[in-house]
Amino acid sequence: MKNLALKIITGIVALLFASPVFSQIDKGASVINVGVGYSLFSNPSSASFASSTESSIPVISATYDYGIVDHFSYGIGVSYQQFTQTQTYYNNGTNPTYTQNIYVTNAGIRALYHFGSPVLEGYTGIRLGYSFWSSSQPSVQTGYYGPSNYNKNVPTFMALIGLRASLSDAIAVHLELGLGSPYAVETGISFKFGSDIPTGPKPPPAPAQPAQQF
């Protein structure tokens, strides 16, 4: 499976570099991404429980990238996700249960290198950020001794590679794969504006007017 994924990524990169025109983002260009994703979340205290069920909404993500020079951009990103946990706790045979909501908001900066063609663009880079975790107090029952909250703030790092396919001069769809936080996979819509958006062919110059004779 890993070899197949590596071959697919290698083939995409080779296709992008084989394109005759490079750099989807130029100096002064901007791209806004809005999408949803999937994160790898695990409960650090699940080993203390007889049973545990978890549900979550997808990661909701938005980023803004600005071309500082051709091929390179820097930007900012925010994301949000909510988890619901229902767990049964080991307690001398009584096994009380509780339900808790966990909220994760991530904010970060990212730097990207762009390559490919105006129709099919690839990009890769890193994202540095901070995740803000909080939670509602669980529905405590008699005999519960589990964690009361997830209130914590942690720095995050992600290495990412992305692919963006243009639908028009200003709209595209994108897919990102990330190693780290806040998501492992994210996809959505991209809105492009700035110096990389074509404005159409320039009109021909007006014919020269003959000088009038007096």
MDAnalysis code that builds the backbone (N, CA, C; Angstrom):
import MDAnalysis as mda
import numpy as np

u = mda.Universe.empty(642, n_residues=214, atom_resindex=np.repeat(np.arange(214), 3), trajectory=True)
u.add_TopologyAttr("name", ["N", "CA", "C"] * 214)
u.add_TopologyAttr("resid", np.arange(1, 215))
u.add_TopologyAttr("resname", ["MET", "LYS", "ASN", "LEU", "ALA", "LEU", "LYS", "ILE", "ILE", "THR", "GLY", "ILE", "VAL", "ALA", "LEU", "LEU", "PHE", "ALA", "SER", "PRO", "VAL", "PHE", "SER", "GLN", "ILE", "ASP", "LYS", "GLY", "ALA", "SER", "VAL", "ILE", "ASN", "VAL", "GLY", "VAL", "GLY", "TYR", "SER", "LEU", "PHE", "SER", "ASN", "PRO", "SER", "SER", "ALA", "SER", "PHE", "ALA", "SER", "SER", "THR", "GLU", "SER", "SER", "ILE", "PRO", "VAL", "ILE", "SER", "ALA", "THR", "TYR", "ASP", "TYR", "GLY", "ILE", "VAL", "ASP", "HIS", "PHE", "SER", "TYR", "GLY", "ILE", "GLY", "VAL", "SER", "TYR", "GLN", "GLN", "PHE", "THR", "GLN", "THR", "GLN", "THR", "TYR", "TYR", "ASN", "ASN", "GLY", "THR", "ASN", "PRO", "THR", "TYR", "THR", "GLN", "ASN", "ILE", "TYR", "VAL", "THR", "ASN", "ALA", "GLY", "ILE", "ARG", "ALA", "LEU", "TYR", "HIS", "PHE", "GLY", "SER", "PRO", "VAL", "LEU", "GLU", "GLY", "TYR", "THR", "GLY", "ILE", "ARG", "LEU", "GLY", "TYR", "SER", "PHE", "TRP", "SER", "SER", "SER", "GLN", "PRO", "SER", "VAL", "GLN", "THR", "GLY", "TYR", "TYR", "GLY", "PRO", "SER", "ASN", "TYR", "ASN", "LYS", "ASN", "VAL", "PRO", "THR", "PHE", "MET", "ALA", "LEU", "ILE", "GLY", "LEU", "ARG", "ALA", "SER", "LEU", "SER", "ASP", "ALA", "ILE", "ALA", "VAL", "HIS", "LEU", "GLU", "LEU", "GLY", "LEU", "GLY", "SER", "PRO", "TYR", "ALA", "VAL", "GLU", "THR", "GLY", "ILE", "SER", "PHE", "LYS", "PHE", "GLY", "SER", "ASP", "ILE", "PRO", "THR", "GLY", "PRO", "LYS", "PRO", "PRO", "PRO", "ALA", "PRO", "ALA", "GLN", "PRO", "ALA", "GLN", "GLN", "PHE"])
u.atoms.positions = np.array([
    [0.831, -1.203, 0.000],
    [0.000, 0.000, 0.000],
    [0.869, 1.258, 0.000],
    [1.932, 1.235, 0.857],
    [2.812, 2.392, 0.915],
    [3.519, 2.607, -0.425],
    [3.947, 1.488, -1.062],
    [4.620, 1.607, -2.361],
    [3.674, 2.171, -3.411],
    [2.394, 1.758, -3.369],
    [1.411, 2.266, -4.330],
    [1.200, 3.759, -4.135],
    [1.059, 4.198, -2.852],
    [0.873, 5.625, -2.574],
    [2.077, 6.432, -3.046],
    [3.289, 5.872, -2.817],
    [4.505, 6.570, -3.254],
    [4.559, 6.691, -4.766],
    [4.142, 5.636, -5.481],
    [4.130, 5.678, -6.944],
    [3.132, 6.717, -7.454],
    [1.959, 6.805, -6.782],
    [0.950, 7.782, -7.210],
    [1.460, 9.201, -7.017],
    [2.053, 9.477, -5.837],
    [2.586, 10.813, -5.568],
    [3.703, 11.150, -6.544],
    [4.601, 10.182, -6.807],
    [5.705, 10.403, -7.750],
    [5.180, 10.695, -9.146],
    [4.137, 9.955, -9.559],
    [3.559, 10.190, -10.879],
    [2.922, 11.562, -11.004],
    [2.234, 12.020, -9.933],
    [1.620, 13.348, -9.957],
    [2.686, 14.435, -10.065],
    [3.744, 14.295, -9.250],
    [4.827, 15.285, -9.283],
    [5.492, 15.314, -10.654],
    [5.735, 14.123, -11.241],
    [6.356, 14.067, -12.561],
    [5.474, 14.719, -13.616],
    [4.155, 14.489, -13.527],
    [3.224, 15.102, -14.477],
    [3.239, 16.612, -14.365],
    [3.279, 17.104, -13.130],
    [3.268, 18.545, -12.922],
    [4.531, 19.195, -13.463],
    [5.684, 18.577, -13.204],
    [6.934, 19.153, -13.680],
    [7.082, 19.016, -15.191],
    [6.354, 18.075, -15.806],
    [6.407, 17.926, -17.264],
    [5.569, 18.964, -17.973],
    [4.738, 19.708, -17.233],
    [3.895, 20.726, -17.837],
    [4.749, 21.844, -18.399],
    [4.367, 22.423, -19.551],
    [5.197, 23.428, -20.194],
    [5.235, 24.758, -19.467],
    [4.231, 25.074, -18.659],
    [4.182, 26.357, -17.964],
    [4.194, 26.094, -16.472],
    [5.028, 26.806, -15.727],
    [5.147, 26.550, -14.305],
    [4.631, 27.724, -13.497],
    [4.260, 27.433, -12.253],
    [3.850, 28.399, -11.235],
    [2.425, 28.885, -11.432],
    [1.527, 28.314, -10.670],
    [0.145, 28.767, -10.663],
    [-0.004, 30.063, -9.886],
    [0.888, 30.298, -8.932],
    [0.809, 31.513, -8.131],
    [2.036, 32.374, -8.425],
    [1.802, 33.629, -8.734],
    [2.872, 34.574, -9.035],
    [2.968, 35.602, -7.925],
    [3.983, 36.434, -8.013],
    [4.147, 37.494, -7.035],
    [2.904, 38.393, -7.026],
    [2.361, 38.613, -5.855],
    [1.185, 39.459, -5.718],
    [-0.140, 38.735, -5.854],
    [-0.115, 37.433, -6.187],
    [-1.359, 36.677, -6.328],
    [-1.824, 36.148, -4.969],
    [-3.118, 35.916, -4.832],
    [-3.702, 35.416, -3.589],
    [-4.615, 34.231, -3.879],
    [-4.632, 33.292, -2.935],
    [-5.525, 32.131, -3.030],
    [-6.179, 31.915, -1.667],
    [-7.492, 31.802, -1.657],
    [-8.243, 31.460, -0.451],
    [-8.791, 30.047, -0.610],
    [-8.471, 29.172, 0.340],
    [-8.974, 27.799, 0.342],
    [-10.007, 27.634, 1.453],
    [-11.116, 27.001, 1.135],
    [-12.141, 26.663, 2.124],
    [-12.491, 25.202, 1.924],
    [-12.437, 24.406, 3.009],
    [-12.706, 22.995, 2.832],
    [-12.976, 22.263, 4.123],
    [-13.085, 20.945, 3.992],
    [-13.293, 20.054, 5.134],
    [-12.244, 18.953, 5.065],
    [-11.943, 18.369, 6.231],
    [-10.897, 17.357, 6.257],
    [-11.114, 16.321, 7.334],
    [-10.109, 15.465, 7.453],
    [-10.125, 14.365, 8.418],
    [-8.850, 14.426, 9.238],
    [-8.965, 14.267, 10.557],
    [-7.796, 14.285, 11.423],
    [-7.658, 12.948, 12.130],
    [-6.445, 12.666, 12.562],
    [-6.164, 11.443, 13.309],
    [-6.224, 11.773, 14.787],
    [-7.387, 11.541, 15.405],
    [-7.588, 11.870, 16.817],
    [-7.653, 10.595, 17.625],
    [-6.977, 10.570, 18.765],
    [-7.060, 9.433, 19.667],
    [-7.219, 9.930, 21.089],
    [-7.925, 9.187, 21.896],
    [-8.156, 9.553, 23.288],
    [-6.993, 9.062, 24.135],
    [-6.196, 9.937, 24.755],
    [-5.026, 9.486, 25.504],
    [-5.353, 8.687, 26.743],
    [-6.613, 8.706, 27.205],
    [-6.955, 7.994, 28.428],
    [-7.898, 6.820, 28.181],
    [-8.041, 6.381, 26.935],
    [-9.017, 5.345, 26.612],
    [-8.673, 4.007, 27.270],
    [-7.400, 3.785, 27.614],
    [-7.017, 2.514, 28.222],
    [-7.625, 2.340, 29.603],
    [-8.107, 3.412, 30.235],
    [-8.686, 3.334, 31.572],
    [-10.165, 2.991, 31.551],
    [-10.740, 2.791, 30.375],
    [-12.178, 2.649, 30.289],
    [-12.575, 1.271, 29.776],
    [-13.734, 0.788, 30.251],
    [-14.252, -0.493, 29.792],
    [-14.692, -0.412, 28.342],
    [-15.292, 0.683, 27.953],
    [-15.707, 0.878, 26.566],
    [-15.706, 2.359, 26.253],
    [-15.560, 2.671, 24.986],
    [-15.505, 4.075, 24.574],
    [-16.043, 4.200, 23.168],
    [-16.895, 5.192, 22.945],
    [-17.371, 5.516, 21.608],
    [-17.084, 6.985, 21.343],
    [-16.663, 7.282, 20.134],
    [-16.309, 8.649, 19.771],
    [-16.952, 9.017, 18.446],
    [-17.373, 10.242, 18.324],
    [-17.888, 10.770, 17.068],
    [-17.367, 12.181, 16.903],
    [-17.310, 12.647, 15.669],
    [-16.759, 13.980, 15.437],
    [-17.322, 14.546, 14.150],
    [-17.266, 15.857, 14.044],
    [-17.558, 16.519, 12.782],
    [-16.251, 16.617, 12.006],
    [-16.283, 16.745, 10.677],
    [-15.042, 16.907, 9.924],
    [-14.313, 18.187, 10.333],
    [-13.022, 18.209, 10.081],
    [-12.256, 19.439, 10.281],
    [-12.760, 20.491, 9.304],
    [-13.109, 21.664, 9.807],
    [-13.503, 22.793, 8.961],
    [-12.291, 23.707, 8.844],
    [-11.835, 23.956, 7.616],
    [-10.553, 24.629, 7.416],
    [-10.671, 25.794, 6.436],
    [-9.882, 26.832, 6.680],
    [-9.770, 27.958, 5.758],
    [-8.331, 28.463, 5.787],
    [-7.771, 28.749, 4.622],
    [-6.407, 29.276, 4.532],
    [-6.358, 30.422, 3.528],
    [-5.371, 31.274, 3.707],
    [-5.096, 32.363, 2.763],
    [-3.608, 32.343, 2.447],
    [-3.266, 32.261, 1.152],
    [-1.874, 32.245, 0.706],
    [-1.612, 33.430, -0.219],
    [-0.447, 34.062, -0.036],
    [-0.074, 35.234, -0.822],
    [1.284, 34.987, -1.474],
    [1.366, 35.234, -2.774],
    [2.612, 35.031, -3.507],
    [3.617, 36.140, -3.222],
    [4.689, 35.804, -2.491],
    [5.704, 36.816, -2.195],
    [6.640, 36.987, -3.380],
    [6.928, 35.890, -4.090],
    [7.656, 35.900, -5.359],
    [7.054, 34.774, -6.187],
    [7.429, 34.672, -7.457],
    [6.950, 33.573, -8.278],
    [7.337, 32.240, -7.643],
    [6.421, 31.311, -7.617],
    [6.582, 29.948, -7.094],
    [6.476, 29.838, -5.572],
    [6.629, 30.930, -4.822],
    [6.636, 30.839, -3.361],
    [5.525, 31.703, -2.760],
    [4.899, 31.172, -1.707],
    [3.854, 31.920, -1.008],
    [3.974, 31.685, 0.488],
    [3.439, 32.612, 1.242],
    [3.259, 32.393, 2.667],
    [1.813, 32.730, 2.994],
    [1.311, 32.172, 4.088],
    [-0.096, 32.397, 4.386],
    [-0.446, 32.043, 5.815],
    [-1.723, 32.121, 6.091],
    [-2.262, 31.814, 7.408],
    [-3.391, 30.803, 7.248],
    [-3.682, 30.089, 8.320],
    [-4.763, 29.118, 8.264],
    [-5.420, 28.947, 9.616],
    [-6.698, 28.639, 9.592],
    [-7.445, 28.334, 10.815],
    [-8.287, 27.085, 10.553],
    [-8.524, 26.326, 11.608],
    [-9.361, 25.138, 11.485],
    [-10.097, 24.902, 12.803],
    [-11.170, 24.125, 12.719],
    [-11.995, 23.837, 13.899],
    [-12.542, 22.424, 13.789],
    [-12.575, 21.728, 14.927],
    [-13.176, 20.404, 14.965],
    [-13.759, 20.141, 16.348],
    [-14.825, 19.356, 16.381],
    [-15.482, 19.006, 17.644],
    [-15.639, 17.495, 17.741],
    [-15.316, 16.953, 18.910],
    [-15.455, 15.528, 19.182],
    [-16.446, 15.317, 20.320],
    [-17.167, 14.211, 20.276],
    [-18.040, 13.801, 21.366],
    [-17.609, 12.414, 21.816],
    [-17.350, 12.258, 23.111],
    [-16.931, 10.980, 23.671],
    [-17.949, 10.491, 24.694],
    [-18.317, 9.237, 24.580],
    [-19.127, 8.572, 25.593],
    [-18.339, 7.369, 26.080],
    [-18.013, 7.330, 27.373],
    [-17.119, 6.303, 27.891],
    [-17.669, 5.677, 29.167],
    [-17.355, 4.404, 29.330],
    [-17.695, 3.667, 30.537],
    [-16.423, 3.407, 31.320],
    [-16.419, 3.776, 32.575],
    [-15.215, 3.762, 33.396],
    [-15.182, 2.530, 34.308],
    [-13.994, 1.909, 34.435],
    [-13.822, 0.794, 35.362],
    [-13.889, 1.302, 36.807],
    [-14.803, 0.772, 37.589],
    [-14.893, 1.210, 38.992],
    [-15.546, 0.132, 39.847],
    [-14.782, -0.935, 40.111],
    [-15.226, -1.997, 41.021],
    [-16.589, -2.580, 40.636],
    [-16.793, -2.735, 39.339],
    [-18.012, -3.382, 38.866],
    [-19.189, -2.468, 38.639],
    [-19.135, -1.196, 39.096],
    [-20.271, -0.294, 38.887],
    [-20.261, 0.303, 37.492],
    [-19.071, 0.534, 36.923],
    [-18.897, 1.006, 35.544],
    [-19.784, 2.201, 35.187],
    [-19.597, 3.361, 35.824],
    [-20.367, 4.552, 35.450],
    [-19.957, 5.054, 34.071],
    [-20.825, 5.809, 33.429],
    [-20.535, 6.373, 32.108],
    [-20.570, 7.896, 32.172],
    [-19.943, 8.514, 31.184],
    [-20.016, 9.967, 31.062],
    [-19.886, 10.356, 29.603],
    [-20.381, 11.524, 29.267],
    [-20.297, 12.082, 27.909],
    [-19.638, 13.450, 27.975],
    [-18.747, 13.702, 27.021],
    [-17.986, 14.947, 27.032],
    [-17.759, 15.433, 25.603],
    [-17.878, 16.747, 25.392],
    [-17.571, 17.365, 24.110],
    [-16.194, 18.013, 24.173],
    [-15.383, 17.787, 23.144],
    [-14.023, 18.324, 23.068],
    [-13.942, 19.209, 21.827],
    [-13.376, 20.406, 21.975],
    [-13.287, 21.375, 20.879],
    [-11.819, 21.687, 20.611],
    [-11.441, 21.678, 19.329],
    [-10.057, 21.957, 18.944],
    [-10.059, 23.053, 17.874],
    [-9.413, 24.161, 18.182],
    [-9.234, 25.256, 17.218],
    [-7.740, 25.421, 16.961],
    [-7.344, 25.424, 15.704],
    [-5.936, 25.567, 15.339],
    [-5.743, 26.810, 14.495],
    [-4.699, 27.568, 14.783],
    [-4.307, 28.729, 13.985],
    [-2.829, 28.605, 13.680],
    [-2.445, 28.924, 12.441],
    [-1.042, 28.762, 12.083],
    [-0.649, 29.569, 10.863],
    [0.634, 29.520, 10.571],
    [1.198, 30.130, 9.371],
    [1.803, 29.030, 8.517],
    [1.862, 29.239, 7.214],
    [2.439, 28.225, 6.353],
    [3.223, 28.845, 5.216],
    [4.227, 28.125, 4.739],
    [5.068, 28.545, 3.620],
    [5.042, 27.440, 2.574],
    [4.781, 27.808, 1.305],
    [4.582, 26.821, 0.250],
    [5.449, 27.118, -0.972],
    [5.861, 26.041, -1.641],
    [6.487, 26.128, -2.956],
    [5.499, 25.590, -3.975],
    [5.232, 26.348, -5.040],
    [4.232, 25.996, -6.044],
    [4.911, 25.594, -7.349],
    [4.327, 24.581, -8.006],
    [4.849, 24.125, -9.291],
    [3.697, 23.556, -10.099],
    [3.902, 23.403, -11.400],
    [2.859, 22.849, -12.248],
    [2.429, 23.807, -13.328],
    [1.219, 23.639, -13.801],
    [0.674, 24.454, -14.880],
    [-0.502, 25.264, -14.369],
    [-0.979, 26.228, -15.158],
    [-2.163, 26.991, -14.733],
    [-3.412, 26.134, -14.567],
    [-3.445, 24.953, -15.197],
    [-4.619, 24.084, -15.109],
    [-4.491, 23.105, -13.946],
    [-3.307, 22.538, -13.764],
    [-3.067, 21.556, -12.709],
    [-1.812, 21.962, -11.946],
    [-2.004, 22.394, -10.707],
    [-0.906, 22.933, -9.899],
    [-0.616, 22.024, -8.719],
    [0.635, 21.890, -8.385],
    [1.044, 21.206, -7.173],
    [1.737, 22.177, -6.238],
    [1.722, 21.864, -4.960],
    [2.429, 22.699, -3.994],
    [2.798, 21.857, -2.782],
    [3.870, 22.233, -2.122],
    [4.323, 21.531, -0.943],
    [4.946, 22.522, 0.023],
    [4.924, 22.208, 1.297],
    [5.483, 23.131, 2.279],
    [5.230, 22.675, 3.697],
    [5.306, 23.611, 4.621],
    [5.124, 23.324, 6.038],
    [4.138, 24.313, 6.648],
    [3.564, 23.885, 7.773],
    [2.657, 24.745, 8.535],
    [3.031, 24.664, 10.011],
    [3.224, 25.811, 10.624],
    [3.505, 25.904, 12.046],
    [2.327, 26.589, 12.719],
    [1.863, 26.027, 13.831],
    [0.680, 26.610, 14.448],
    [0.553, 26.295, 15.914],
    [-0.643, 26.534, 16.401],
    [-0.963, 26.302, 17.804],
    [-2.390, 25.800, 17.873],
    [-2.604, 24.722, 18.615],
    [-3.939, 24.171, 18.799],
    [-4.454, 24.515, 20.192],
    [-5.676, 25.001, 20.233],
    [-6.321, 25.381, 21.482],
    [-7.428, 24.364, 21.765],
    [-7.220, 23.533, 22.784],
    [-8.157, 22.491, 23.153],
    [-9.001, 22.950, 24.335],
    [-10.253, 22.652, 24.288],
    [-11.142, 22.921, 25.418],
    [-12.231, 21.854, 25.418],
    [-12.995, 21.803, 26.509],
    [-14.033, 20.786, 26.589],
    [-15.129, 21.235, 27.534],
    [-16.293, 20.678, 27.318],
    [-17.388, 20.855, 28.265],
    [-17.183, 19.887, 29.417],
    [-17.675, 20.243, 30.587],
    [-17.568, 19.334, 31.714],
    [-18.427, 18.101, 31.453],
    [-17.914, 16.910, 31.761],
    [-18.679, 15.687, 31.491],
    [-19.893, 15.579, 32.402],
    [-20.807, 14.758, 31.969],
    [-21.972, 14.463, 32.803],
    [-21.532, 13.469, 33.886],
    [-21.028, 13.988, 34.996],
    [-20.397, 13.167, 36.024],
    [-21.431, 12.324, 36.756],
    [-21.114, 11.059, 36.976],
    [-21.951, 10.167, 37.766],
    [-21.161, 9.687, 38.983],
    [-21.866, 9.147, 39.953],
    [-21.222, 8.671, 41.175],
    [-20.161, 7.623, 40.841],
    [-18.976, 7.787, 41.397],
    [-17.912, 6.833, 41.176],
    [-17.026, 7.164, 40.001],
    [-17.236, 8.312, 39.344],
    [-16.417, 8.707, 38.190],
    [-15.128, 9.367, 38.661],
    [-13.995, 8.851, 38.118],
    [-12.704, 9.423, 38.475],
    [-11.867, 9.705, 37.221],
    [-12.509, 9.860, 36.085],
    [-11.781, 10.092, 34.843],
    [-11.381, 11.542, 34.688],
    [-10.794, 11.893, 33.514],
    [-10.358, 13.266, 33.279],
    [-11.543, 14.205, 33.203],
    [-11.445, 15.364, 33.841],
    [-12.565, 16.299, 33.884],
    [-12.577, 17.243, 32.693],
    [-11.445, 17.444, 32.039],
    [-11.423, 18.344, 30.892],
    [-10.190, 18.098, 30.045],
    [-10.189, 18.710, 28.855],
    [-9.064, 18.617, 27.939],
    [-8.459, 20.002, 27.707],
    [-8.565, 20.884, 28.651],
    [-8.085, 22.246, 28.467],
    [-6.563, 22.254, 28.356],
    [-6.065, 22.474, 27.171],
    [-4.630, 22.515, 26.947],
    [-4.363, 23.222, 25.623],
    [-3.193, 23.807, 25.523],
    [-2.750, 24.474, 24.302],
    [-1.405, 23.875, 23.912],
    [-1.280, 23.446, 22.658],
    [-0.064, 22.767, 22.233],
    [0.391, 23.311, 20.879],
    [1.717, 23.462, 20.658],
    [2.223, 23.835, 19.335],
    [2.046, 22.687, 18.358],
    [1.895, 23.004, 17.078],
    [1.681, 21.978, 16.060],
    [2.607, 22.210, 14.867],
    [2.884, 21.120, 14.160],
    [3.691, 21.160, 12.939],
    [3.042, 20.247, 11.914],
    [3.067, 20.667, 10.659],
    [2.560, 19.810, 9.591],
    [3.387, 20.010, 8.330],
    [3.801, 18.904, 7.716],
    [4.366, 18.909, 6.373],
    [3.248, 18.505, 5.424],
    [3.104, 19.209, 4.309],
    [1.955, 18.951, 3.433],
    [2.344, 18.969, 1.977],
    [1.531, 18.279, 1.180],
    [1.605, 18.339, -0.278],
    [0.188, 18.487, -0.794],
    [0.006, 19.322, -1.811],
    [-1.333, 19.596, -2.306],
    [-1.411, 19.580, -3.811],
    [-2.622, 19.443, -4.306],
    [-2.911, 19.439, -5.739],
    [-4.129, 20.311, -5.959],
    [-4.052, 21.215, -6.943],
    [-5.157, 22.132, -7.227],
    [-5.474, 22.096, -8.725],
    [-6.737, 21.853, -9.064],
    [-7.178, 21.792, -10.462],
    [-8.131, 22.946, -10.732],
    [-7.829, 23.738, -11.742],
    [-8.623, 24.922, -12.055],
    [-9.911, 24.562, -12.769],
    [-11.006, 25.167, -12.327],
    [-12.287, 25.073, -13.016],
    [-12.534, 26.286, -13.894],
    [-11.943, 27.411, -13.512],
    [-12.019, 28.647, -14.280],
    [-10.820, 29.490, -13.879],
    [-10.755, 30.725, -14.388],
    [-9.641, 31.603, -14.043],
    [-9.599, 31.930, -12.559],
    [-10.741, 31.878, -11.890],
    [-10.795, 32.319, -10.496],
    [-11.193, 31.237, -9.506],
    [-11.621, 30.055, -9.967],
    [-12.115, 29.015, -9.070],
    [-11.408, 27.696, -9.377],
    [-11.058, 26.961, -8.324],
    [-10.407, 25.663, -8.472],
    [-10.855, 24.750, -7.347],
    [-10.559, 23.467, -7.479],
    [-10.745, 22.502, -6.399],
    [-9.370, 22.024, -5.968],
    [-9.227, 21.686, -4.681],
    [-7.915, 21.293, -4.185],
    [-8.021, 20.078, -3.276],
    [-6.888, 19.403, -3.136],
    [-6.756, 18.269, -2.224],
    [-5.400, 18.377, -1.545],
    [-5.369, 18.274, -0.212],
    [-4.119, 18.338, 0.545],
    [-3.954, 17.101, 1.408],
    [-2.723, 16.585, 1.467],
    [-2.348, 15.507, 2.367],
    [-1.352, 16.072, 3.368],
    [-1.592, 15.844, 4.655],
    [-0.730, 16.416, 5.678],
    [-0.182, 15.367, 6.622],
    [1.040, 15.581, 7.067],
    [1.659, 14.762, 8.092],
    [1.841, 15.636, 9.316],
    [0.977, 15.457, 10.304],
    [0.993, 16.306, 11.491],
    [-0.403, 16.801, 11.805],
    [-0.489, 18.003, 12.337],
    [-1.769, 18.583, 12.767],
    [-1.965, 19.926, 12.055],
    [-3.209, 20.286, 11.655],
    [-4.487, 19.851, 12.233],
    [-5.258, 18.812, 11.433],
    [-4.777, 18.359, 10.247],
    [-5.538, 17.363, 9.499],
    [-4.583, 16.489, 8.701],
    [-5.089, 15.290, 8.367],
    [-4.338, 14.361, 7.532],
    [-4.734, 14.482, 6.070],
    [-6.012, 14.776, 5.825],
    [-6.534, 14.963, 4.469],
    [-7.516, 16.129, 4.512],
    [-7.456, 16.984, 3.483],
    [-8.392, 18.109, 3.401],
    [-8.686, 18.392, 1.937],
    [-9.933, 18.714, 1.626],
    [-10.318, 19.025, 0.259],
    [-11.384, 20.117, 0.259],
    [-11.466, 20.868, -0.836],
    [-12.445, 21.948, -0.889],
    [-12.287, 22.803, -2.124],
    [-12.748, 24.046, -2.015],
    [-12.770, 25.005, -3.114],
    [-11.695, 26.065, -2.885],
    [-11.065, 26.488, -3.982],
    [-10.071, 27.557, -3.936],
    [-10.562, 28.741, -4.768],
    [-10.347, 29.943, -4.242],
    [-10.693, 31.175, -4.946],
    [-9.409, 31.953, -5.195],
    [-9.139, 32.246, -6.455],
    [-7.876, 32.874, -6.839],
    [-8.127, 34.294, -7.334],
    [-7.260, 35.186, -6.923],
    [-7.335, 36.560, -7.417],
    [-5.955, 37.190, -7.289],
    [-5.741, 38.226, -8.075],
    [-4.432, 38.870, -8.051],
    [-3.754, 38.797, -9.396],
    [-2.433, 38.903, -9.372],
    [-1.682, 39.077, -10.615],
    [-1.628, 37.838, -11.474],
    [-1.968, 36.638, -10.918],
    [-1.896, 35.437, -11.739],
    [-3.176, 35.150, -12.496],
    [-4.214, 35.955, -12.324],
    [-5.481, 35.722, -13.012],
    [-5.448, 36.404, -14.374],
    [-5.606, 35.634, -15.450],
    [-5.587, 36.247, -16.767],
    [-6.709, 37.262, -16.921],
    [-6.449, 38.293, -17.662],
    [-7.472, 39.304, -17.924],
    [-7.945, 39.278, -19.377],
    [-7.532, 38.226, -20.133],
    [-7.937, 38.122, -21.522],
    [-6.931, 38.809, -22.429],
    [-7.051, 38.583, -23.740],
    [-6.100, 39.195, -24.668],
    [-6.227, 40.705, -24.675],
    [-5.083, 41.347, -24.805],
    [-5.106, 42.799, -24.867],
    [-5.680, 43.263, -26.201],
    [-6.471, 44.309, -26.181],
    [-7.028, 44.793, -27.454],
    [-5.906, 45.329, -28.333],
    [-6.071, 45.200, -29.662],
    [-5.023, 45.709, -30.562],
    [-4.923, 47.227, -30.433],
    [-3.729, 47.758, -30.642],
    [-3.583, 49.213, -30.547],
    [-4.408, 49.923, -31.611],
    [-4.890, 51.065, -31.265],
    [-5.689, 51.844, -32.206],
    [-4.806, 52.279, -33.377],
    [-5.366, 52.253, -34.595],
    [-4.552, 52.667, -35.753],
    [-4.149, 54.134, -35.622],
    [-2.967, 54.404, -36.123],
    [-2.460, 55.777, -36.054],
    [-3.308, 56.686, -36.943],
    [-3.657, 57.850, -36.422],
    [-4.436, 58.820, -37.178],
    [-3.501, 59.654, -38.054],
    [-3.844, 59.767, -39.349],
    [-2.976, 60.596, -40.209],
    [-2.996, 62.062, -39.755],
    [-1.862, 62.649, -39.871],
    [-1.759, 64.063, -39.464],
    [-2.596, 64.921, -40.411],
    [-3.328, 65.866, -39.839],
    [-4.153, 66.744, -40.647],
    [-3.281, 67.817, -41.306],
    [-3.605, 68.109, -42.553],
    [-2.893, 69.147, -43.291],
    [-3.625, 70.476, -43.160],
    [-2.894, 71.492, -42.845],
    [-3.487, 72.839, -42.725],
    [-3.021, 73.690, -43.875],
])
